[in-house]
């Protein structure tokens, strides 16, 4: 069944791709002017994406509303619909902040997902309006709610696809364990005050030397896999060249999103032939160069 759904989503690309790009450009301009708001909605302060947490509320409330409608509990159903509508608005805001940084297939799927959710919200708003102003039209209000629930379910399915199949907003380093073994870096010189990329076996690191200190982070951005060694240095942070996430070199902490997960930190030591490194559990150490 998932293959049929995949093909159906792919068939929407002719309209979803340009629509997604236009909305993304508008949102990017908005969030560029209100960067703290974007960090809030992304979940930088929490260390976890906010959107999947918020979406549990409308799904739960509107599922309860459908059951209460079928059971004839009018007042309780109306309260559940109102709760679900309010939560969908919050979900839309957090989802928009995440969608600004999606491209390619992920952007197309996100656009279809958002379209389904906006359509569902519109149906629920119409239903809520009838519930509050035209009690005699309750059968129509319930019908609109059920149609909205169908759209909500389809949108939630695609939301799961965005995370579990397309890897949107996941931690790129979730499976990397701290290592006690020192391994050789394929670099023999680290110039002062410059980002230097180096391979540690199959891993890519970004290193910075400041005087007699060397600091190192994993070179693949935890957000979408951007090459940090191609980024820039700003106020003791490395800035990802793809989406502008900032990670503090001393401990890998996210200073600015859209990344919400900390960057793995490595300690580096000098040897007679060059440098060696290993991952630290949380805090980077500053290596003195002899």
C-alpha positions as a Markdown table, in Angstrom:
| # | Residue | x | y | z |
|---|---|---|---|---|
| 1 | Unk | 0.0 | 0.0 | 0.0 |
| 2 | Unk | 2.8 | 2.4 | 0.8 |
| 3 | Unk | 4.1 | 2.1 | -2.7 |
| 4 | Unk | 0.8 | 3.3 | -4.1 |
| 5 | Unk | 0.8 | 6.2 | -1.7 |
| 6 | Unk | 4.3 | 7.1 | -2.7 |
| 7 | Unk | 3.3 | 7.2 | -6.4 |
| 8 | Unk | 0.3 | 9.3 | -5.5 |
| 9 | Unk | 2.5 | 11.8 | -3.6 |
| 10 | Unk | 5.1 | 11.9 | -6.5 |
| 11 | Unk | 2.3 | 12.6 | -8.9 |
| 12 | Unk | 1.6 | 15.9 | -7.0 |
| 13 | Unk | 5.1 | 17.2 | -7.7 |
| 14 | Unk | 4.0 | 19.4 | -10.7 |
| 15 | Unk | 2.0 | 21.7 | -8.4 |
| 16 | Unk | 3.5 | 20.8 | -5.0 |
| 17 | Unk | 7.1 | 21.7 | -5.9 |
| 18 | Unk | 6.5 | 25.3 | -7.1 |
| 19 | Unk | 3.9 | 25.9 | -4.4 |
| 20 | Unk | 6.2 | 24.7 | -1.8 |
| 21 | Unk | 9.0 | 26.9 | -3.1 |
| 22 | Unk | 6.9 | 30.0 | -3.1 |
| 23 | Unk | 5.6 | 29.4 | 0.4 |
| 24 | Unk | 9.1 | 28.5 | 1.6 |
| 25 | Unk | 10.5 | 31.8 | 0.2 |
| 26 | Unk | 7.8 | 33.8 | 1.9 |
| 27 | Unk | 8.4 | 32.0 | 5.2 |
| 28 | Unk | 12.2 | 32.4 | 5.0 |
| 29 | Unk | 11.8 | 36.1 | 4.7 |
| 30 | Unk | 9.5 | 36.2 | 7.7 |
| 31 | Unk | 11.7 | 34.1 | 9.9 |
| 32 | Unk | 14.8 | 35.9 | 8.8 |
| 33 | Unk | 13.3 | 39.0 | 10.5 |
| 34 | Unk | 12.2 | 37.0 | 13.6 |
| 35 | Unk | 15.0 | 34.5 | 14.1 |
| 36 | Unk | 14.4 | 34.0 | 17.8 |
| 37 | Unk | 10.8 | 33.1 | 16.9 |
| 38 | Unk | 12.0 | 30.4 | 14.5 |
| 39 | Unk | 14.4 | 29.0 | 17.1 |
| 40 | Unk | 11.5 | 28.9 | 19.5 |
| 41 | Unk | 9.2 | 27.0 | 17.0 |
| 42 | Unk | 12.0 | 24.7 | 15.9 |
| 43 | Unk | 12.7 | 23.7 | 19.5 |
| 44 | Unk | 16.3 | 24.9 | 19.9 |
| 45 | Unk | 15.6 | 25.8 | 23.5 |
| 46 | Unk | 14.2 | 22.3 | 24.2 |
| 47 | Unk | 16.8 | 20.2 | 22.3 |
| 48 | Unk | 13.9 | 18.4 | 20.6 |
| 49 | Unk | 11.6 | 19.3 | 17.6 |
| 50 | Unk | 8.4 | 21.0 | 18.9 |
| 51 | Unk | 6.2 | 20.1 | 16.0 |
| 52 | Unk | 5.7 | 16.3 | 16.6 |
| 53 | Unk | 4.9 | 17.1 | 20.3 |
| 54 | Unk | 2.2 | 19.6 | 19.4 |
| 55 | Unk | 0.6 | 17.5 | 16.8 |
| 56 | Unk | -0.4 | 14.9 | 19.4 |
| 57 | Unk | -2.9 | 17.4 | 20.8 |
| 58 | Unk | -5.1 | 17.9 | 17.7 |
| 59 | Unk | -5.0 | 14.2 | 16.7 |
| 60 | Unk | -6.1 | 13.2 | 20.2 |
| 61 | Unk | -8.7 | 15.9 | 20.6 |
| 62 | Unk | -10.3 | 15.4 | 17.2 |
| 63 | Unk | -10.4 | 11.6 | 17.6 |
| 64 | Unk | -12.2 | 12.2 | 20.8 |
| 65 | Unk | -14.6 | 14.6 | 19.1 |
| 66 | Unk | -15.5 | 12.0 | 16.4 |
| 67 | Unk | -16.3 | 9.4 | 19.1 |
| 68 | Unk | -18.3 | 11.9 | 21.2 |
| 69 | Unk | -20.3 | 13.0 | 18.1 |
| 70 | Unk | -21.1 | 9.4 | 17.4 |
| 71 | Unk | -22.1 | 8.9 | 21.1 |
| 72 | Unk | -24.4 | 12.0 | 20.9 |
| 73 | Unk | -22.4 | 14.0 | 23.5 |
| 74 | Unk | -22.8 | 17.4 | 21.8 |
| 75 | Unk | -21.2 | 19.7 | 24.4 |
| 76 | Unk | -18.2 | 17.5 | 25.0 |
| 77 | Unk | -17.8 | 17.0 | 21.2 |
| 78 | Unk | -17.9 | 20.8 | 20.6 |
| 79 | Unk | -15.2 | 21.4 | 23.2 |
| 80 | Unk | -13.0 | 18.7 | 21.7 |
| 81 | Unk | -13.4 | 20.3 | 18.2 |
| 82 | Unk | -12.5 | 23.7 | 19.5 |
| 83 | Unk | -9.5 | 22.3 | 21.3 |
| 84 | Unk | -8.4 | 20.5 | 18.2 |
| 85 | Unk | -8.7 | 23.6 | 16.0 |
| 86 | Unk | -6.6 | 25.7 | 18.4 |
| 87 | Unk | -4.0 | 23.0 | 18.5 |
| 88 | Unk | -3.9 | 22.6 | 14.7 |
| 89 | Unk | -3.1 | 26.3 | 14.5 |
| 90 | Unk | -0.1 | 25.8 | 16.9 |
| 91 | Unk | 0.9 | 22.7 | 14.8 |
| 92 | Unk | 0.8 | 24.8 | 11.6 |
| 93 | Unk | 3.2 | 27.4 | 13.1 |
| 94 | Unk | 5.8 | 24.8 | 14.3 |
| 95 | Unk | 5.5 | 22.9 | 11.1 |
| 96 | Unk | 6.1 | 26.0 | 9.0 |
| 97 | Unk | 9.3 | 26.7 | 10.9 |
| 98 | Unk | 10.5 | 23.1 | 10.1 |
| 99 | Unk | 9.4 | 23.3 | 6.5 |
| 100 | Unk | 11.5 | 26.3 | 5.7 |
| 101 | Unk | 14.6 | 24.1 | 5.7 |
| 102 | Unk | 13.3 | 21.2 | 3.5 |
| 103 | Unk | 14.2 | 20.6 | -0.1 |
| 104 | Unk | 13.7 | 18.0 | -2.9 |
| 105 | Unk | 11.4 | 15.1 | -2.2 |
| 106 | Unk | 11.1 | 16.1 | 1.4 |
| 107 | Unk | 9.7 | 19.5 | 0.4 |
| 108 | Unk | 7.2 | 18.0 | -2.0 |
| 109 | Unk | 5.9 | 15.6 | 0.7 |
| 110 | Unk | 5.8 | 18.4 | 3.3 |
| 111 | Unk | 3.8 | 20.6 | 0.9 |
| 112 | Unk | 1.2 | 17.8 | 0.3 |
| 113 | Unk | 1.2 | 17.1 | 4.1 |
| 114 | Unk | 0.6 | 20.8 | 4.8 |
| 115 | Unk | -2.1 | 21.1 | 2.1 |
| 116 | Unk | -4.0 | 18.2 | 3.7 |
| 117 | Unk | -3.7 | 19.7 | 7.1 |
| 118 | Unk | -4.9 | 23.2 | 6.0 |
| 119 | Unk | -7.8 | 21.6 | 4.2 |
| 120 | Unk | -8.7 | 19.6 | 7.3 |
| 121 | Unk | -8.5 | 22.7 | 9.4 |
| 122 | Unk | -10.8 | 24.6 | 7.1 |
| 123 | Unk | -13.4 | 21.8 | 7.4 |
| 124 | Unk | -13.2 | 21.8 | 11.1 |
| 125 | Unk | -13.5 | 25.6 | 11.3 |
| 126 | Unk | -16.7 | 25.4 | 9.2 |
| 127 | Unk | -17.9 | 22.6 | 11.4 |
| 128 | Unk | -17.2 | 24.6 | 14.6 |
| 129 | Unk | -19.0 | 27.6 | 13.1 |
| 130 | Unk | -22.1 | 25.6 | 12.5 |
| 131 | Unk | -21.9 | 24.0 | 15.9 |
| 132 | Unk | -21.8 | 27.4 | 17.6 |
| 133 | Unk | -24.3 | 29.3 | 15.4 |
| 134 | Unk | -26.7 | 26.8 | 13.8 |
| 135 | Unk | -27.6 | 24.0 | 16.1 |
| 136 | Unk | -30.1 | 22.6 | 13.6 |
| 137 | Unk | -27.3 | 22.0 | 11.1 |
| 138 | Unk | -25.6 | 19.6 | 13.4 |
| 139 | Unk | -25.7 | 16.7 | 11.0 |
| 140 | Unk | -23.8 | 18.8 | 8.5 |
| 141 | Unk | -21.4 | 19.9 | 11.1 |
| 142 | Unk | -20.7 | 16.3 | 12.1 |
| 143 | Unk | -20.2 | 15.4 | 8.4 |
| 144 | Unk | -17.7 | 18.2 | 7.9 |
| 145 | Unk | -15.8 | 17.1 | 11.0 |
| 146 | Unk | -15.6 | 13.5 | 9.7 |
| 147 | Unk | -14.4 | 14.8 | 6.4 |
| 148 | Unk | -11.8 | 16.9 | 8.2 |
| 149 | Unk | -10.8 | 13.8 | 10.2 |
| 150 | Unk | -10.1 | 11.9 | 7.0 |
| 151 | Unk | -7.8 | 14.7 | 5.8 |
| 152 | Unk | -6.2 | 14.8 | 9.3 |
| 153 | Unk | -5.5 | 11.1 | 9.1 |
| 154 | Unk | -4.0 | 11.3 | 5.6 |
| 155 | Unk | -1.8 | 14.3 | 6.6 |
| 156 | Unk | -0.7 | 12.5 | 9.8 |
| 157 | Unk | 0.4 | 9.5 | 7.6 |
| 158 | Unk | 2.6 | 11.8 | 5.5 |
| 159 | Unk | 3.9 | 13.5 | 8.6 |
| 160 | Unk | 5.2 | 10.1 | 9.7 |
| 161 | Unk | 6.7 | 9.6 | 6.3 |
| 162 | Unk | 8.6 | 12.8 | 6.6 |
| 163 | Unk | 10.3 | 11.6 | 9.8 |
| 164 | Unk | 10.6 | 7.9 | 9.5 |
| 165 | Unk | 11.2 | 7.5 | 5.8 |
| 166 | Unk | 12.7 | 10.8 | 4.7 |
| 167 | Unk | 14.6 | 11.6 | 7.9 |
| 168 | Unk | 13.4 | 15.2 | 8.3 |
| 169 | Unk | 14.4 | 16.7 | 11.7 |
| 170 | Unk | 16.1 | 13.6 | 13.0 |
| 171 | Unk | 19.4 | 13.5 | 14.8 |
| 172 | Unk | 22.1 | 12.6 | 12.2 |
| 173 | Unk | 24.3 | 11.3 | 15.1 |
| 174 | Unk | 21.8 | 9.2 | 17.0 |
| 175 | Unk | 23.8 | 6.0 | 16.4 |
| 176 | Unk | 27.3 | 7.3 | 17.1 |
| 177 | Unk | 28.6 | 6.1 | 20.4 |
| 178 | Unk | 31.5 | 7.6 | 22.3 |
| 179 | Unk | 34.7 | 5.9 | 21.6 |
| 180 | Unk | 37.6 | 5.2 | 23.9 |
| 181 | Unk | 40.1 | 4.4 | 21.1 |
| 182 | Unk | 42.3 | 7.1 | 19.7 |
| 183 | Unk | 42.4 | 7.1 | 15.9 |
| 184 | Unk | 44.7 | 8.9 | 13.5 |
| 185 | Unk | 43.4 | 12.0 | 11.7 |
| 186 | Unk | 44.4 | 12.4 | 8.0 |
| 187 | Unk | 45.8 | 15.9 | 8.7 |
| 188 | Unk | 49.3 | 16.9 | 9.7 |
| 189 | Unk | 48.8 | 20.7 | 10.0 |
| 190 | Unk | 46.0 | 22.8 | 11.4 |
| 191 | Unk | 46.3 | 26.5 | 10.5 |
| 192 | Unk | 45.4 | 29.1 | 13.1 |
| 193 | Unk | 41.8 | 30.4 | 13.2 |
| 194 | Unk | 40.5 | 28.4 | 10.2 |
| 195 | Unk | 38.0 | 25.6 | 9.9 |
| 196 | Unk | 39.8 | 22.4 | 8.8 |
| 197 | Unk | 38.1 | 19.2 | 7.6 |
| 198 | Unk | 39.8 | 15.9 | 8.5 |
| 199 | Unk | 38.8 | 12.2 | 8.3 |
| 200 | Unk | 38.8 | 10.1 | 11.4 |
| 201 | Unk | 38.3 | 6.7 | 9.8 |
| 202 | Unk | 34.9 | 6.8 | 8.1 |
| 203 | Unk | 33.9 | 10.0 | 10.1 |
| 204 | Unk | 34.4 | 13.6 | 9.0 |
| 205 | Unk | 35.5 | 16.1 | 11.6 |
| 206 | Unk | 35.8 | 19.9 | 11.6 |
| 207 | Unk | 38.8 | 21.3 | 13.6 |
| 208 | Unk | 39.8 | 24.7 | 14.7 |
| 209 | Unk | 43.1 | 25.8 | 16.2 |
| 210 | Unk | 43.2 | 29.0 | 18.3 |
| 211 | Unk | 46.6 | 29.6 | 19.6 |
| 212 | Unk | 47.7 | 26.5 | 21.4 |
| 213 | Unk | 44.2 | 25.0 | 21.6 |
| 214 | Unk | 42.5 | 22.6 | 19.2 |
| 215 | Unk | 38.7 | 22.0 | 19.3 |
| 216 | Unk | 36.8 | 19.5 | 17.2 |
| 217 | Unk | 33.2 | 18.7 | 16.3 |
| 218 | Unk | 31.7 | 16.1 | 14.0 |
| 219 | Unk | 31.8 | 17.6 | 10.6 |
| 220 | Unk | 28.3 | 16.5 | 9.5 |
| 221 | Unk | 25.6 | 18.8 | 10.7 |
| 222 | Unk | 23.1 | 17.0 | 13.0 |
| 223 | Unk | 20.2 | 18.8 | 11.3 |
| 224 | Unk | 20.4 | 17.8 | 7.6 |
| 225 | Unk | 24.0 | 16.6 | 7.1 |
| 226 | Unk | 25.6 | 19.9 | 6.0 |
| 227 | Unk | 29.4 | 19.9 | 5.7 |
| 228 | Unk | 30.5 | 22.0 | 8.7 |
| 229 | Unk | 34.1 | 22.3 | 7.5 |
| 230 | Unk | 32.7 | 24.3 | 4.6 |
| 231 | Unk | 31.0 | 26.7 | 7.0 |
| 232 | Unk | 32.3 | 29.8 | 8.8 |
| 233 | Unk | 33.5 | 30.8 | 12.3 |
| 234 | Unk | 31.3 | 33.3 | 14.3 |
| 235 | Unk | 31.9 | 34.1 | 17.9 |
| 236 | Unk | 33.4 | 30.8 | 18.9 |
| 237 | Unk | 30.8 | 28.9 | 16.9 |
| 238 | Unk | 30.8 | 27.0 | 13.6 |
| 239 | Unk | 28.0 | 28.0 | 11.3 |
| 240 | Unk | 26.6 | 25.3 | 8.9 |
| 241 | Unk | 26.7 | 26.5 | 5.3 |
| 242 | Unk | 23.4 | 24.9 | 4.4 |
| 243 | Unk | 20.8 | 26.3 | 6.9 |
| 244 | Unk | 22.8 | 28.5 | 9.2 |
| 245 | Unk | 22.7 | 26.4 | 12.4 |
| 246 | Unk | 25.4 | 27.4 | 14.9 |
| 247 | Unk | 27.2 | 25.0 | 17.2 |
| 248 | Unk | 29.5 | 26.1 | 20.0 |
| 249 | Unk | 32.9 | 24.7 | 19.5 |
| 250 | Unk | 33.6 | 24.2 | 23.1 |
| 251 | Unk | 30.8 | 21.8 | 23.8 |
| 252 | Unk | 28.7 | 21.3 | 20.6 |
| 253 | Unk | 25.7 | 23.1 | 22.0 |
| 254 | Unk | 23.2 | 24.5 | 19.5 |
| 255 | Unk | 23.3 | 28.3 | 19.7 |
| 256 | Unk | 21.0 | 28.9 | 16.7 |
| 257 | Unk | 18.7 | 26.6 | 14.8 |
| 258 | Unk | 17.1 | 25.1 | 12.8 |
| 259 | Unk | 19.3 | 22.3 | 14.4 |
| 260 | Unk | 17.9 | 21.2 | 17.7 |
| 261 | Unk | 20.4 | 18.4 | 18.5 |
| 262 | Unk | 23.9 | 19.0 | 19.9 |
| 263 | Unk | 26.9 | 18.3 | 17.7 |
| 264 | Unk | 29.2 | 15.4 | 18.8 |
| 265 | Unk | 32.4 | 16.7 | 20.4 |
| 266 | Unk | 35.9 | 15.2 | 19.9 |
| 267 | Unk | 39.1 | 15.6 | 21.8 |
| 268 | Unk | 42.3 | 15.9 | 19.8 |
| 269 | Unk | 45.9 | 15.2 | 20.8 |
| 270 | Unk | 49.2 | 15.8 | 18.9 |
| 271 | Unk | 51.5 | 12.9 | 18.1 |
| 272 | Unk | 54.9 | 12.7 | 16.6 |
| 273 | Unk | 53.4 | 12.1 | 13.1 |
| 274 | Unk | 50.3 | 14.3 | 13.3 |
| 275 | Unk | 47.1 | 14.2 | 15.3 |
| 276 | Unk | 44.7 | 11.7 | 16.8 |
| 277 | Unk | 41.1 | 12.1 | 18.0 |
| 278 | Unk | 38.3 | 10.3 | 19.8 |
| 279 | Unk | 34.8 | 11.3 | 20.6 |
| 280 | Unk | 34.0 | 12.7 | 24.0 |
| 281 | Unk | 30.6 | 11.9 | 25.7 |
| 282 | Unk | 29.6 | 15.5 | 26.0 |
| 283 | Unk | 32.3 | 18.1 | 26.7 |
| 284 | Unk | 35.2 | 18.9 | 24.4 |
| 285 | Unk | 38.6 | 19.3 | 25.8 |
| 286 | Unk | 41.1 | 21.9 | 24.6 |
| 287 | Unk | 44.2 | 20.3 | 23.3 |
| 288 | Unk | 47.5 | 22.0 | 23.7 |
| 289 | Unk | 49.8 | 21.9 | 20.7 |
| 290 | Unk | 53.5 | 21.5 | 21.7 |
